[in-house]
Every structure is written in C-alpha cells, then in structure tokens.
C-alpha cells in the first residue's frame, strides 16, 4: 500500500481533481475516500429507479447542480410504456429540481459534454459511460443509480482510491486510423479488467493531435477496461470544443503538475497504430482489421456514445460520397445528438450518407442497447459502439464486431470486412466546425423550489414503489442457486433491448427476465427461496462487468439473493450489491471455487461479528467442509448491510448541504 503524498509533491491531474473534491479519507491507493459530486447525469431506463429512490428517501430538492435527466435509451414507442416513462421522468424533474432533456436531443454523454460539461468539476452518472466527460478535464465516474441518488441528496460518493495510470501519447494517428483504434489497441493489451481500480490519465505531445471528441471516444471506452475514470487535460482542444458551442467562457486550463509521477506508466505511439477490430463477443478480443478482412458483412452501424462526434459521421460521409453500399448490407446511421445532426445537415454530409443507401435513425442510443437495428442471427454486424457482449444487440445469437467509423464505412462499401487502408481513394480528413448549430431552448430547466414542491409524480403501474429490503441476517444457511463463469456482465443478469427495458422501472415486472440468458429457470427458483432465507450465486472473475445498471443487483436481491461468491468483481456491481444489502465475497484460494457448486448449501454463522473482526470470514459448505472467504468491507459498508441497504440507512441520516434553488446551465 502506498503512503500519502507530501503536500509539495507534484500531482497528476487526476490527483488534483480528487484533492479538490475530497470530503474524507486520504489519497492512498486502495483505501476508501469520499468525494463531493458537483453534477449528476441520469439516463431514462435507469433514471426511473433513481427518481423512485429520491422519493423513498423523502428528498425535497437535489443538491448537485446541474442534475440532468436524458431520454436516450427507451426511444422505441412500441406501446404506451416508454411514452409514460417520459411523463413520469419529466414530472420527477419538476418535483426535484432537475434539467430535462427530452427524446430527440440525443445521447446523454455527448449532449452533456456539449451543454453542461465544465473542466475541473466532478460528475456522477447512473450510466457506466459517464466517464466520457473526462474528455473535458472532469472527474467523471459512473455508478449505480442508488449511489447517484445519494450524491443528488447531498451525500458524498464513496469509492476505493484508485491508482493513477498515466498513458503518454506520442505521434499522430495515420490516415485511416482514428481514436477508436487507439482505445481498441489498449483493450488488446490489457483486457476488460486491466484498468480496474485505476484512473487512466492521458498526457504527452500526442494530445495535440486529438480533438475533444477523439478524447471522448477514448474516455468512453476506458470503462470497457474496468477503469474508474479517464482524465484528459483541459487545453486548447477543449477550448476549441467549447467555443464552437458558444461556451468559451466556461473553459479553463487544467493539466498535470510538472514532474508528477504515476502509479503505472505506459506509452502509446499513435503513429504506430493500424485499424483494429474487436471480434465477437467481447471488447478485448482485438486484432488488426487485416486479420479479419474478407469476412461477410450484414450490417455496418455508425454512432453511439462510442463514436458520437461530428467527425465520426462526416468521415463516413466523405468515404461513401458518390458510392453505394454493397447489396445486402445495411449501413445504419445513428446520430448522437440533435446538435451534431443539425450541423451535418447544414454542411451537406447527411445527404451523402442517405444517397449512398444509408438508413437514418433517430438521435439516441438505439441499437447499442438493443433498441432497434438488431441483426439477423449469425450474420456479422460491424458497430462503432463500445460493447459487444452476447445478445446486447437485441439478437441472442449475434455476431457483433467493434470498429472505427472508417472500417465500418469501408466494409459497407465492399460487402465484407475491409481494412480501410485498401480503399482506392484519398483519406477524407475532417476538421471540426468552428461553429456548431446550437439550440438550448429544447432543454427544460428546473422549476423554482416553491413551485416544484407542489408538483406530483406522474406514476403508473409500471413505476411502483421500491420493495422493502430486510437486513442481512446473522446466520445464513442457503442454497447455491446459480454457478456462472468469468466475465458475467450486467447484460447477462438483467437483459436490455426493447422486449425488457420498458419494464426496468418496475422491479416486479423485470424480475422474470433475470439471468434468462444463463439460466432460464433462475427467476422462478429464486422466487421460491425468498421465504426460506434466500440463496447464493457463485461466479468467476470480473463478475458484473459492463453497464452500471443497478437493477442487476436490486432485482436479484428482491428475488432473495443474499450472497455472491466470486473470484473477483467489477467495481460498480460490487458497490451496487452492498448498496442493496447483498454480501459480495471473494475466494482467497481460487481452487476453492471448484468446491462450491450449484445445489450446494452455504452456511455462515455469526456473520456480523465475523465481518467486524477482519477482512476474512469462514463459511461452511454442507458436506464439504469450511472455506475462508474475503470481504474487504469498510465499517460504513457493514452498517449498510446491517440495516438492509442505502435507502434504509439514509432515511435515518442527516444531510448537511443545502439544496440549490435552481440548477445551472453550462
């Protein structure tokens, strides 16, 4: 364990941001710290639970400013459910003092960057890709919705102090290579858990050759490496980005102090990179595109928070201009924000995208989260999205590759996966516009406090109150209901897509879908354990990777989940389990994982005394003997488990901060 840095030791930018927001704890890697959150970001399908949590806490007014609710995931209105969710969320924004960004404004991450992001501030969001705001020099952290609700209620965000991973960028990206290829190369090197418990901080001369939106691409996908956050300096590129949106006054310079040291250091030479592609079905199965070239293609998808910039669409328009998409290939264009779409229209790029045979979809997350554009079974889909977990596209047996816009466009023209360097044309270098099309009248600001107090929540049968969660008992003797392998994602636990996501606002309606891809009978068996003391889940490494969706912890907890025993956990999901009163435990000796199987009974006696006595506890596997497990809980986390989770805990607590009368618009 490292020791605190003396006050005269130069700090990295990430350390400066943490120091400036530190409420308690010390900047010692691995110890718990508490951070003040300036801003909050909500997206619709998880924002519903956040609003219900704010109601359950009895909150009068949010403390983070600005707090912004985006409608970007649940855009397909196949029935009444999504439309009614919009009404509920707008009423909750009116009630609690939150900005509202309605359907059509775009994906939360780039839209927040365009309109609200401020260098030097902190932001927490109920979406794992909230890290994207680190591209503006923000301390941007994704968390479970319950932790976001706590921050909005004036509580600090608790996390383990990360190590700072400095990545020095050198050189310039070659033609036909973009920021997506750079972050895919890092995933190739380090895998989906390589950045766990770190903040990635980029520095070095190569930064001068990356725009603010190039940095967004890399900050967005730092999440796929498990990083807590990604931080870029605020420099001339940041200033240029804000100035193009009429916000130059919000800029300020931020950078690492000269001579600072990083816990981990690495160099990435941008000039040495080539087009890269992640094979199905994990973001770290990365190879050069040339190794996958020639594979048949069914779909090429451009957009998402993974490639949301003006350049990302304009470069595709430049590649396809005067050409036609190959027969049988669907080129799906998913604009990221109304601002980007309006500017593409102004500059003539949208006409080229449509004329080549591209299919234009509404601004939003869309197919990235399985809301439309689902591919045919077994047919290859190239996507500029950040994740390709099995079934996330909306097709259970999908075959999704991750790639850059250049690779997607070249492949769409050829009809097979194609290295874009082989195209017989000059590379269309795109300059970011000096002036974007800006219209901020489409955002609804918070109401004055006195008026907001009179606003009721427009609830429906699909927005019921949250279930009451009981404290973790002192004696457990419960069955292992499910045994899973490595890299179980929150998509595996709580599916996305149009079939399930409209029900996410209801714990009860979404419960039957839990773990259906891994074990279709889990939900019914789990329901049967609720009255008999609950159950245990056993898993491998990196359990709960991917999305921050808290319902992947809350819904199994409602179904009786008491304990998860895994080889290791993804950060956000580990915290979500604790917040809802489920105990995460890790194998000390991985060989013990083979002893605990589905159908076994796990017993833990004197649970709370064991938790208080140290980071390890002893459990008994019926008929197989004892096993020693690690918990690593702080005293604060043990208190949460003792009362049944965060909501029960915060109802009885005091809040010191005063709520703001109105939010702030960037």
Secondary structure, DSSP 4 states (H G I P E B T S, - for coil): ---PPPTTS---HHHHHHHHHEEES-S-TTSEEEE---EEEEEHHHHHHHHHHHHHHT-SS--SSSEEEE--S----SSSHHHHHHHHHHHHHHHHT-EEE-TTSB-HHHHHHHHT--TT-EEEESSGGGGGGGGGT-EEEE--HHHHHHHHTTPPEEEEPPEEEEEEEES-PPTT--HHHHHHHHHHHH-TTTTTTEEEEEESGGGGGS-HHHHHHHHHHHGGGT-SEEE--B-HHHHHHHHTTT-GGG---B-PPTT---SEEEEEEGGG---EEEPTT-TT-EEEHHHHTT-B-SEEEEESTTS-SHHHHHHHHHHHTT--PPTT-EEEEE-SBHHHHHHHHHTTHHHHHHHTT-EEE-SSSGGGGTSS-PPPTT-EEEE-SS---TTTTS-TT-EEEE--HHHHHHHHHHSB---GGGSSS-----PPPSS----GGGEEPPPPHHHHTTPPP---TTSPPPPP-PPPPSSEEEEEEEE--TT-BHHHHS--STTTGGGTT-HHHHGGGTTTTT-TTHHHHHHHHGGGT-EEEEE-TTBTBS---THHHHHHHHTTEEEEEES-B-HHHHHHHHHTT-EEEEESSGGGGGG--TT-EEEESSHHHHHHT-SEEEEEETTTEEEEEE----HHHHHHHHHTSHHHHHHTS---SPPPSS----
